[in-house]
């Protein structure tokens, strides 16, 4: 293991992808992910990585090119944000239906209207049901580790699904952090060469992407759902292997000071570490609140969530996106749905926070935690709140 | 008679007997596009990967669990045959370079209808041509969105009645002229651009063979008669294609490094467009005056083409 290196996290994501000996990169510029493909193109230009970098003319073409390249048996990587992900939207469910293990780094950014380049999770939430594995990183080290883990998960013969790694725009993409980088031999030991199931080659001609009539379509959807649900076993295996080789542990829900806590917060992405600081502050004042950091968004870790909240009375779920006109934010709705059948489920608060780059401080999380503590007594109606709206 | 023309006489015997686009697909009777694809595959041969845009050919040829394709084939979506093709080409190239697949020349060929090419797929096509992938793109132009039910596209000719720009009491069908996509591709400095039609099979196959040999991007725009959408009897498909050429409506030419050449023998005097128009139901509403407008435009466009044939030089000849 080498020493810690300070680097911008977007660059680190590119370095990690290069360590995976990716064959084809297709990406289109959009803030705030752009430094990832920019740095990868530097790595290719310097001859440190033998890969084809396709400077496509749109995100639609980026994911389309990834799809084509992956279908030949190449290891493929892309990155995007926000509107770019929406523009990829048409191809998103096709990549998963074709079971192509494309890996994407997603520098999360608010969807336009008004245009805004800063962070929230409305981009990935809009693409929630596309059949991709979706994981969230809290910090730079997790980005590096998850990029390398991702290819092993996505390419596993029992998975064969595309995967996106979510890293918050600016809060993560543009932050310089000290990170540990495995060396090439270590990555080669962890990540074997991609052995595709079927490829586009005249020696074994196959037809990919054929038309599915009503007689078969439901079965294909069932197969895709099962593939995604079953991928959790492989994700856990790969994370175990990672821990054994590199010593860093990954879990679908990473609990922080949650043991025995009656009140829990649930966060994702760069919120995690700010919320940790808030939890520490609350503990100093003898207020026992725990934190659940959700790393695995799809497949959703239903069982792990049920176990994690079994002793809690109140669970405050943070959402970084609005489900306009819905019953909760997207994460809030998911959590409520997963816990609805539990006989002793906690009261669930849903706070929609940090939209379009609105800063979330330690103080904000303390305030939300205190509200959750009060909720244990006050038993408010369960709904959702858009936190910190000015003038309301 | 030149050697090349002489070669054409014997070409039928040299055509590959193998069927890479097999019988049993679900195309309509008299489908020009299915015929053109069958011919194209024969000219391309085994070492080919086909990327198919959404459209008639994808639907009729690859209904799960059946396939008419004996070549490796992929369909992803409507607008992206060129960008999926870019990825396939890049993938094959890097895997060959790294020794993970056999060291063999495999041609990447993207195909789409006119909607998937001149409208929704134009951006992806332009990007792929500009980047210079070793990619042949073939547009099978049946002049409307036939798969979804004869809606108007940028390739629909002036005056044609479609389901979204129909002839009516106050309308004579399409009001705009057909978009000239081969010219757009020439403007990308693509080394080989050609027009073709299934009614001239050897001309088309020779063009496919030439394009296959290009190390870089190439483009063929193949007029494909659609009896269903053009409202004509299926047995008239081949005749309609020949009339499109002989009237000058769709001249067959190729552009090699910027040098234009008419590739089939044209009549001394173009046949009147009426000969082409009158056999098709999509034009049945046109008045004599409207046909006259079309006639004038066809002659003008044909003369513009001849002007290029006679006056433009090959790009290498223009080096400073």
Interface residues (C-beta under 8 A of the other chain):
Chain A: X23 X24 X26 X50 X51 X52 X54 X55 X56 X57 X58 X60 X61 X62 X64 X65 X66 X67 X68 X69 X70 X71 X72 X73 X74 X76 X90 X91 X94 X98 X193 X200 X201 X202 X203 X204 X205 X206 X207 X208 X209 X210 X211 X212 X213 X216
Chain B: X46 X47 X48 X49 X51 X58 X59 X62 X63 X64 X65 X66 X67 X69 X70 X71 X72 X73 X74 X75 X76 X77 X79 X80 X82 X83 X84 X85 X86 X87 X88 X89 X90 X91 X92 X93 X94 X95 X97 X98 X100 X101 X102 X106 X123 X124 X126 X127 X130 X131
